[in-house]
Amino acid sequence: MKVYFYHTQDIQYILRRMDDGEFPPHYLYGASKLGAHGIDVVWHKARVGLPRWRMMLRNTWRILTCKEQIDAVYATHYRGIEPLVLLRALRLYRKPIVVWHHQPVIRSPKRWREWLGRLFYKGFDRLFFFSQKLVDDSLATGKVEPRRVLLGHWGADIDFYDRVTAAAAAAGCTRSGFVSTGKEMRDMPTLVNAFNATGADLDIYVARKTGDVSYERVFGGLTLRPNVHLKFVEKLIPYELSLIVARAECVAICCQETKYTVGLTTVVEALAMGLPMICSRNPQIPVDFERDGCGISVPYGDVEGWKRAIDYIRNHPDEAEQMGRRGRQLAESTFNDERCALEAAEAIKSAVAEVRGEGGN
C-alpha cells in the first residue's frame, strides 16, 4: 500500500533536518513510521510563499497527476487541498482522504455556507481530532459522520527527546527555573505579570513576530523585572530549543483563549522530557493536567492563579518532580509518535478497504 503525504510545511526540509537529528519525527504525524505498518509514502513537495488560491491549485494538481500509484491521501491539514476534498465529496476523485482536523467543525449562520460545509465534509473518509472535546463539538454540528471521526493521539518522538535529555546531562546542565517557548497565541502580559510578582526565574524564547502578532511590540509595553529574561529567536531548530527547555525545572505555557489546541506542541515536548507544566486551561488540549498529575492548569488571563501555581512548583520540588515522571509515563503510554503512526496506518487501511469494497480503485 502507498499513500501521498501532504503537509502545510516544507516536508523536504523536515526530512533533511531529521536525518541530521535536528528535527523530531512527530512533526510528520507518524508518516515517517508508516513503513513499519506496510505503507510506503510519497512525500509532497511544497512551494512556500504562494497565495492561497495558487497553493490550492498547485497542490491539487500535484496529487492528481502523481505518477506513482497511490492508494490514499494522508494529510496534516486540509488547508491547501480544498479542491481535492471537494472532488472527493463529489466522488470525482476515487482515493480516500485521511486528514487531521485542528479545530472543531462549526455551524455557519449563512445557509449557503452551511450547505457548502456539509458537502465539503463528505470529502473526508477519516477525520482525526486531537481531543475528545473537539470530537464532541464537531459531531454536534451534524456535518460529520460518526463512523468517519477518530480520536487521534498525536505525541512526541520519545527517542528524540531521550537524546536531548542525554545531551543536556552530558553537558552538565542541572534543571532550574521556568521556561516559556512557543510562538502562537501566547498571553505574554499575564505570564510576565505573574512572574514579576513571584520573583521566580523565567526564560522566555519567542519570535519577534508570528503571523500578525508582533511580540516585540507586546514586550515593548511590558516591564520585565530582573528575574524575567527575554530572548527573541528567529530560526532556532527544534533540537537547539529543546536543549534550552531541558535545562528548566518547569515549562510555562500561557496562552490566549482559542478553539483549538494551541500549546499542544510544547505540552507533548514537556511530557516526553519528564518536565512538569503550568498551562492555560484549554479544554481542547487532550491532557488533563490535574487528573493526570503532570502539571497545573490555570484559567485564561488569571495572574493570581499563575502566581499560586508558580509558588506551588517552587515550594514543592518533590511533587514537581513526580509531575514530570507522571508526564513521561503518559508520553510513553499514550502521546507518542509510535502510537500516532499506528493509528494513522489503521485509519488509512480501513479507508482504503472501504473504498475498494464500494468498487473504487
N, C-alpha and C positions, 0 to 999 in steps of 0.2 A: 504494500500500500504506500501511496505517496501523497503528501499534502503540499499545498502552496502556503507558505507562512508569510503573512502580511503584518507589518509593524509600522506605526506612525513615525518611529525613529529610524536612524540610519543603521540598518542591521549589519552591513559590512564593517562599519566602524566598531560596533559592539563585538563582532566576532574576532576582529583583529586584536582588540584590547583583551578579550577573553583568552586568546592564545598566549598573550603576554602576562596573564594572571592579574590584569588590572581592572577587569570588569566582572561582576558576579553573573553567572549564567541565568539567574532568575529574572533578569531584565528581559529575557526572551520567553517568559511564561511557559517554561517547560519544553519549548521547541527543541532545544539543544539535546534533550534526553529522549526524544520520541523514538530515536533509533533503537533504544533498548526495548521498545514495545513493538518493534516490527514496522515502524513507519518512517519512511525516508522523507526528507524535507527539501523543497525548492525554496530558496531564500529570495524574498522580494528585494529589488534594488531600487531604493528611493532616490528622489531628486529633491533636495530640501530647498525651501525658499519660493516655491511656486505658489501662485494664487490658488485658492482652494478649488475653484472650478476646474482649473487646468490639472491640479493634482488628482482630482476625482477621475477625470477623463483618462489621464495617463495611466493611473493605477489600474483602472478597469480594463483598459486596452491591453496592458501587460499581462494581466491574468487571463483574459480571453484568448490571447494569442500565444500563451505559454507553449513552447514546443515539446515540453515534457508531458507525459501522460499523468495527470494528477487525478486523485480521487475525491479531493475535498479542498476547501479553503479554510485555514485556521488563522484567525486574526486577533490582535490585542485590542482592537477598537474598530468600529465601523466608519469612523471619520476617514474620508479619503477613498472609500469604496462604495459609497451610497448608490451609484448607478448599478453596480453589480448586484447589490442587495435587492434593488427594485426588479432587476431582471430575474432574479431567483424567485421573488414574490409572484411574478407573473408566469413562472415556470418556463421562461425562455432561456434560463441558464440551468443546466441539469445537475451540476455538482452541489453537494451540500455545503453550507457555510456555518462555521462554528466560531462564535465571537465572544469576547469578554465585554461586558457592559458596565461602565464605570459609575453611572448614575441611575437613580430609579426611573423607570418608564413613567411618563406623566400623561395626564389628560390635557387636551387643549380646549380652551373655551370657544375656539373657532371651528365650526363644523367641517369646513374643508380640510383644515389641518388635522383634525381628529380622524377624518376618513382616510387621508393620506398616510397618517401614522399607523393606522390599523393595517393598511395594505403593506406598508414598509416592513412591519414586524413579522409579516408572513414570510419574509425573505431569510429569516434566520432558522436554521434547522436545530441549533442548540445555542442557548444563551447562558454564559457563565456570569454569575453575580458574586461579588466579594463577601457579602454578608447576608444573613437571613432577613435583616431589616430591608435591604434592597430587594430581595426576592419577594417579600410580603407586599411591599409598597407597589412593586411592579405588577404583581398578579392582581392586585385590587383594581387596576385600571381596566382589566378585561382585554387588553391589547395583545397579551402574550399567552400562549397555550401552556398550561402547567407541565405537560409532558416534554416541552422543549426547554424548560428552565432548569438550571443546575446551580447548586451552591458550590462554588469553587474554593479551593484552599491555596491561594497564592502565598508563597512564602520564600524565605531566603535560601540560598545555596549554603548548606552547612559547612562544606569543605572550604569554601572561600573564606568564610569568617573564622574558621579554625586557623587558617594560615595567617589571617590578620592578627588574631589574638596571640598566636605564637611569635610573630614578628615583633609585636609590641613588647611582649615579655622578654624576648631576647635582647631588645634594646634597653632593657632596664626600666621600662615605664611602670609606674605604680598608679593605680586608679585614684583620682582625686577630683573634686569639684563637679560641676554640672556642664553639660554641653548642649547647644542647640544648633542643629543643622537643618537642611530642608529649605525650600525656596517658595513654595506655593501657599498662598493664603495664610501667611503667618501673622499672628497678632503680637507684634513687637511691643507696642505700648504696655499691654498687660504683662508681658514677660519681663520687660525692663523694670517697670514699677514695682513688681513683686520682688525681684532680686535686689533692687536698690534698697528696699526696706529691710531685707534679711541680712545683707552683708555677705551672703554666700557667693563663692566664686562661680562665675558663669562665663563660658567662652561661646560667642555667637559667630557662626560661619554662615554667610549668606551672600548671594549675588547682589550687585548694586541695583540691578533691575531684573524683574521677572515678569514677562508679559507687559501689562500696562502699569504694574506696580513698581515705583521707584523706592526701594528700601533706603537708598542714600538720602532721599528727601524725608522719608519717615524718621530716620535716625537723626536727621538734622533738626527735627523738632523735639527730640528727647534729650534728657540729661542722663548721662551714664556715670554712675559712681565708680570709684576705683576698682571695685570687685567685679564689674561687668566689662568684659573685654570683647570688642567688636573687630572682626576681620572680614573685609569684603573679598570674596573669592570669585573667580571667573571660570576657570577651566580645570579645577581640581578633579582628577579622575576618582571614581568610587573607592579604589584601593587606598589612595592617599587620604581621602576624607575619613574612611573607616579607621585608619590608623590613628587619626585625631580622636575619633569617638572612643576608641579602645582605651584611651588614657583617662577617661572620665569615670566617675563613680555612679552617675545617673544621667539619663537623657531627658531633656526638657522639650516637649512637643506642644507648643502653644499656638493654636490655630483659630482662625475666624470661623464662624458658623457657615456650614455648607451642606449640600445634599449628597455629597459623595465622600469617598474615603480619603480625604486629604490627610496627609501624615502617615499613611499606611506603610510607605517605603521605609520611613525612619523607624516605625514600630517593628517591622519584621527584622530589620537590621539589629535593633536592640535585643530582640528575643534571641536571635542566633548568637549574639555576643555575650549573652548572660548578664545584661545590664538592666537594672530597674528603670522605670519610666514614670514621669509625671506627664499626663497627656490631657488635652482638652477633651471633654466628654462628647465625642462624636458618635451618635447611635449607629452610623453607617459602618464604623470600624468593627470587624468581626471579633476583636479581643475585648473581653470584659475584664478590665484590669483588677478590680476588687475581687470578683468571683474567682478569677484565675490566679490571683495572688501574685501578679507580676509587676504591679505598679499602682499608681494613684491617678484617678481621673478627677478633673476639675471642671465645673460649668464654664461655658464660654464667658470671657471677659471678667472673671471673678478674681480680682487681685488678692483679696483676703484668702480665698481658697488656695491660691497658689502659694501664698506665704505660709499657710499651715502645712501644705504638702512639702514644701522645701524644708521647713523646720523638722518635720517628721523624719524625712530621709536623713538629715544631718544628725538628729538626736537618737536615731535607731539604726546604727550601721549594721548590726547583725541581721535585723529584719530586712533591711535594704538588700543585703547580700542574698538572703533567702528569696527575695523577689526576683533577683536576677537568675538564680538557679531554677526557680519555677518557670520563668520565662524561657529559659533554654530548653527545659523539658517540653514545653509547649511547641517550641520550634521543631524539636526532634520528632514529636508525635503527630503534629497537625499542620503547621505552617512552614512548609519547606518545598524546595523545587522538585524533589523526587515525587512527592505526592501530587504536586501540580501537574507534572508530566504524565503520571499515571491517569489522573482524572481527565486530562486533555485527550490522551490516547483512547480511553474508553468512550468518550463523547464522540470523537471523530469516527471510531469504528462503528458505533451504534448508528450514527447519522448516515454513514455510507451504506450500511446494511439495510437501513430503512428505505433509502432511495433505490437501491438495487431491487428491493422487494416490490417497489412500485413500478418497476420496469425501467428505471433510469440507468444511465451508463457512465 
